[in-house]
Amino acid sequence: MLALSSAACSPWTSPQAGRSIYAQNCVACHGDDGRGGAQVPDLTALAARAGGSYPQRMVLDKLDGYARGAVVYADAEMPNFGDLLTGRLTRVQTDRGLSRPLPERVIALDAYLQSIQR
């Protein structure tokens, strides 16, 4: 059985935990600094590209599988995040005042991405 808890209370959903997940899953394409490259999006500019507010719902949708199917940027395809979609669930408050349960690894990666916005 998967437990639901508050994201703010779990050390497993912190930006520090997300940095480790980023290193394991994202560095190969987006680089150590998250700035991507010619054909890979700059993850440090997500908020800037969204008009100044971090697009949490869009990021969570891509990471947790609600945006199913291949996500293609130029000629590069986003990998499947299947291993991130398992484990303990934590409830996250979304920008529309709703909450939804997500795997802690997804929440941690999102917290890290929020922390590297410039």
Summary of the structure (lengths in Angstrom):
residues: 118
radius of gyration: 13.7
end to end distance: 38.7
largest distance: 43.0
contacts: 322
relative contact order: 0.26
helix: 45%
strand: 14%
